[in-house]
Amino acid sequence: MNGHSKNGNNGNGQSGNGNGNGNGKNADITVAGQKVSTTTRSSAPAPAIFTLPEQSVVLKQSPTWSRAIIWTLMGVTSAGLLWAAIAKLEQVVGAKGQLKPQGKVQEVQSPTNGVVKEVRVKDGDRVKKGQTLIFMDSTASKAQLESYEKIRESAKQENQFYRLLMDESLSVAEVEASIARLKLPKEIAALARSRAALVGENQLYRVQVGDGNSKTNLGIDEIARLGAARRESDSRSAAARLEVEQLEKQLAQTRVQLADARKQLVADRLVLAEIKARNEKTLKEGEESLKIERQILGDIEPLGEQGAIARYQINKQKQAVTDRYNELLKQQADGKIDHEKQAKEVQTRLADIARLEQEEKRYTVLIEQAREKLINTNVITEKDVRDKMADNQKKIADIDSQLGRIIVDNEKRIAELDGQISQAQQTLKYQKITAPSDGIVFDLKARPGFVPQPSQAEALLKIVPDGCPDTVKDADKGCLVAEVDVTNEDIGFVRVGQKADIRVDSFPYSEYGDIKGEVLSIGSDALPPDETHRFYRFPVKVSLKSQDLVLRDKSALDLQSGMSVSVNIKVNENRTVLSLFTDLFNKQVDTLKQVR
């Protein structure tokens, strides 16, 4: 048989073991739809028992079935490739998030402190703009307003009292009455009393020096002090007058002594002149006598040498010359002593005169001073008084400075109280809290007795904008949108305007279906990881085509802000099935290109 065997044991078309000569008879047996050829040797005798292993079996495929299978496989493969090249797949990016209002959620806060008295709404209620939501208790606000007004009035009265006190328009009794009425602190009351006392003392001094024309503002003590001061002034005048009289007496005595001294000086000078003249006359006479004696000695000495006169006479003449000379020296010495003594007397007299003249001048000056003191006794007293007034005025200025600071502090406090009073008045006006816009009440915290804290920006309730526009373009007017987080790996495929399917987790998709939507916006920057999300993500807003979930029976389920949703963003609707396989092939090729 020349047919091809399926198992390919002999490529030359011979059956059996390949050494047959083809003279045997062939028998065809059909097994399982295939023909089985059997060959027997004619020369060998037939065995008594038929043994199959000794026979060669050749399987032959039917050409009809083979062709049918081949063409079927080719057709299915071609059809599959054609379908894969034509069929489209939707490529989506999944993300999770929540439904939130597109418009801003309005937080309703208490503008002032207070206690909630009545709540007119509950969570989920739809409210209109201007609708009354909450009533606040005004009892505390009224009490606070009254307290502020009392404190302000007290501060104003204090300032009025301080200004009158500084204008010296109050008597001591009025000051004491004002201190008791205003209940001033001890320190400030002491300042007020000190100032009033200093002002009263200065008034006394003014009357004392003649500046004050009346005593109507003086008390009994001040009048007594004024009398004592005047008596003291009279006493000073008398003492000054007595001092002048005593100095005048001393001056008169000094002048008498000075006149006597001057007269004695004239006499002493005459005696000195006489002594001087006498000494000069005695000296002249002595010199002339000495000259004569010397001349006699000169005349007799030659005679003595000649022997005409005895030696005794010459020696006697020499002795006479010597005696005359010694007498002249003694006269000169005595005259000089007398002259010096008298000159000393003159000098002493001059010194006495100079001393007496100085005494005269001193007494004259003292008398002038005493007279001025006598004349200016009242002036000196006035100076002392005015010095005391100046000291008191300095003390008053110090007290006024302190009172001025107190007035400034009170003015600041009054200004603060004005603001607090205005705020309290506004609080009374804001006892009724109304809705700022249309919407649905959400996250209601207020209840009767609730005390909000405006300083902590604590909201009494929130109002979610109600209603949704017809188009996505106007979605920012208050429409619910899905706010989801897209991972950093998927954000590159997401674009504004892409279609999306929104599935609400509260309503299973198999029963309630989904809502169509469209990407509205994509965050410009990634949000960092936090406790909820451990990865970087981009915020994406997706609009909802419908603001409720429409069921198969045409009924609708309302959506609420805060519901969790799963969003599938359609990033590619034109991808074919064939591209899946080509992508896998390309990835494998890229893997082979890598060194490691």
Secondary structure, 3 states (H helix, E strand, C coil): CCCCCCCCCCCCCCCCCCCCCCCCEEEEEEECCEEEEEEECCCCCCCCCCCHHHCCCCEECCHHHHHHHHHHHHHHHHHHHHHHHHCEEEEEEEEEEEEEECCCCEEEECCCCCEEEEECCCCCCEECCCCEEEEEECHHHHHHHHHHHHHHHHHHHHHHHHHHHHCCCCCHHHHHHHHHHHCCCHHHHHHHHHHHHHHHHHHHHHHHHCCCCCCCCCCHHHHHHHHHHHHHHHHHHHHHHHHHHHHHHHHHHHHHHHHHHHHHHHHHHHHHHHHHHHHHHHHHHHHHHHHHHHHHHHHHHHHHHHCCCCHHHHHHHHHHHHHHHHHHHHHHHHHHHHHHHHHHHHHHHHHHHHHHHHHHHHHHHHHHHHHHHHHCHHHHHHHHHHHHHHHHHHHHHHHHHHHHHHHHHHHHHHHHHHHHHHHHHHHHHCCEEECCCCEEEECCCCCCCCCCCHHHCCEEEEEECCCCCCCHHHHHHCCEEEEEEEECCCHHHCCCCCEEEEEECCCCHHHHCCEEEEEEEECCCCECCCCCCCCCEEEEEEEECCCEEECCCCCEEECCCCCEEEEEEEEEEEEEHHHHHHHHHHHHHHHHHCCC
